[in-house]
């Protein structure tokens, strides 16, 4: 990514915590005006005040629940109404559910898939189409290392992130001729509220593999600037995915189940 994004607008979903906050900080350091979108308004207003004062940029806050059907189109309409054309889209919002699939709440599963899959798809389509028409733009989709393999106790979550991974890699090829970079960031376990929201206690494997948000976000933005289709941040995550190429799928599932077990 060009270090100078002055005059450009970056939309970050899931901007009230975790990776979303770090994306906002690193993009603000590059001079981008920001649109922060998430359910919780108070932490975004505090972040907006911090970043606008530190970097002399505009920060627009949109309190919206993207897990609601139709929320993505409402967000697009709101930004159109105030004349904000998005140059950089960071599709970061998402959450996971831990536990056996049959014990999980159908409503929570629907909310997760609406956020992880449908909202991400709708935002990528709406803003990506405009970027292609302008002949420039950047889209970063946040997947997960879980998107590379079936993961018992994270069955639906991993499936949703596999969708994100494949969608983003395909859009990388489709939109590049139109001047639009698309990249997929697939983190492993990161020091955010992911496990607390998912309902899991950290396992030994997760504690050993834990990464901080700053290098994860930096890896994603770097991949975006280079036109890479996807990136796995951290040597441990790279080795995990590479090892899957050398093992049968039944062994991948067996290993994943044991590494995720509390």
N, C-alpha and C positions, 0 to 999 in steps of 0.2 A: 504494500500500500504506500502510495506517495505520502511522505511525512507531512506535506503541506496540504491540509484539507480546508484551508480558510475559504469561507464563502459557501461551503458545501454543507448539506444537512445529512446527519446520520440518525436513523431510527433504530432504537434498541428496545426489543421486547424483553420482558422479565427484568426490567431495569431497577427494581426496588431492592435487590439483594444479590449476593453471590457473584457469579460471572458477569451478570448484567451491570453491576456497579463498576466492576473492573473494566469492562468494555467502554463504559461512559468515560472513565478517567483517561484511558489510553487514547481514545478518539478525541477527547477534549484537548489533550496535550498536543495533538496534531492540528488543532485549530478548528475542528468541525463544530458547527452548531448542532445541538442535540435535540432529538425528540425522545423522551423517556416514557415508556408505556408499560404499565403493570396494574395489578389490582390495588396495591397499597399506595395511597397518595402521599402520606406524610414523609416516608423515607425518601421518595423521589423529590419532593419539594426541598428537603434538606440538602440532598445531593445537588440539585439544581442551583441552590444558593451558593454552595461551596465552589462548584465548577465555573459558574458565571463570574464569580468574583476573582477566582484564581486565573482565569484565562480570557476574560473580557469577551465572552461569546454569549449567544442566545441559547436558552434552554427552554423547551416547550414540554410541559408535563401533561400526559393523558392518562387519567385513572380509568382503566377499562379491564374487564375480565375477558380475556381472549378464549377462555374455556367455554364461553357461551356461544351457541350457534349464531352466526351473522356478525360477531364482534369485529372480525377482521375488516369486513366491508364498512362497518361504522367508523372504524379508526381511519380508514382511507378517506372516507367522506369528510371527516372532521379536519384532516390535514389539508385536503383540497379547499375546504371552506376558508382556511386561514392562509392559503397561498404557499404552503410548504411543499416543495418538490424534493423527494427523498433521493439522495445520491448514493448513500450507503445504507443498506438494510442488514441489520444483524438479527436474525431469527433465533433468539436465545431462549425465549420462554418455553418452559416444559417442566414436567415432574415425573417421578416414577412411583410405582406401587410395589411394595415388597410382600411376598407371601405366595402361597399356592393359589393358582388362578381361580379355582372353584370357590375359594373362601373370600375372594375380593368382592367389594361392593359393585354391582353393575353400574350404579350411578357414577361412582368414582372412576371406573374404567372408561365410561363414556366421556367424562370430563377430561381425562388424561389423553384419550385419543383425539378428542376435539382440539385440544391445545397442541399436542405434539405433532399431529398429522394435518388436520384440516385447516387450522388457523395458519400454520406455517405455509401450507400449500397456497391458500388464498392470498396471503400477503406476498409471497414470492411471485405469484401470477400477476397481481395487480400492480405492484411496484416494478417488477421485472419487465413487464410490457412497456411501461413508460420509459424505463431506462433504455430498452432496445430502440425505441422510437427516437430518443435523443442521441443514441449512439455512444453512450457511456453510462457507467454505473458499476456498483459492486454489491454482491449479496453473499453473506456468510450464514450458513446453516449450521446449527449446533446439534450434532448427533451424539454418539457415545461409543465407547469401546464395546458396549453391549450390542451395538448394531452389527458387529462382525460375527456374532455367533448366537445360537439359541441359549438362553440362560434360564434354567429352572428357578422359580421364585421371583423372576423378573420377566416372565414370559411375554406379556403384552407390551411392557415397556421396551424390551429389547427389539421386539417386532416393529414397534413404532420407530425406533431409532435406525433400524435397518432400512425402513422406508425413506427416512431422511437422507441416509447415506447414498442410497441408489438414486434418489431424485436429484440430489445436489451434483453428483458426478455426471449424470446425464445432462443437467442444465449447464454444467461447465462447458460441455461440447456444443450444445445448442446455441448458447448465448454469446460465446466468445466471438463468433464472426460479426456480432452486432455491437462489439465494443464493451460488453458487460462481463466482468469477472465473477464467477461463482465458485465458492470453495466450501468444503465441509470440514468442520472441526469436530473430532471425535475424542473427547477427553476420557480418561479413566476417572477413578475416584478423586475428587477435588475438595478442598476445604471450604465447603459451602453448607447450606442447610439441606442438601439433597437427601441424606440418610434420615434426618429427622422427619422430613415430609413423607418420605417413602415408608417410614415405620420400621426401620432396621437399625440395630446396633452395629457399630463397625466391627468387622471381623479382623483377625490378625493380618490376613492378606490385604485388606483395604487400608489398614493402618500403615503397613509397609509401603504401599503404593501411592499413598496420599501425596498430591501435588497442591501447591498454592495457586490461587487464581491468576496472579500476574504472569507467570511464564506460560500458562495455558492460553490466556488471551493473546499474548504476544505471538505465540505460535500460529494461532488462527489468523491474525491480521497479517502476519508475514506470508503465510500461504496464499492469502487473498491477493496480496500485492504481486506475487510471483505467478499468478494464474494457475496454481496447483488445484487439482480437483479435490483433494482431501489431504488431511494431515492428522497424525496421531502424536500428541505432545508427550514428551518424556520417553526415555530409553526403555523403561520397564514396560510401558504400554506397547511400544513398537515390538519388543521381543515377544510379548504375549500374543499379539496378533500374528506375527511371523511364525511362531511355533504352531499355530493352528493349521498352517499350510502343510505341516509335516505329520499331522495326526488325523485319524478318522473322526468323523463327526460324532459318533457315539462317545468317543473318548473326550471330545470337547465338552459335550453336555455333562458327562460324568464329572469332569474336573470343575466345570463352572458351578455345578450344584454344590460341590463340597467347599469351594472357595467362598460361596455366598452364604453358607450355613452358619447361623448363630449358635 
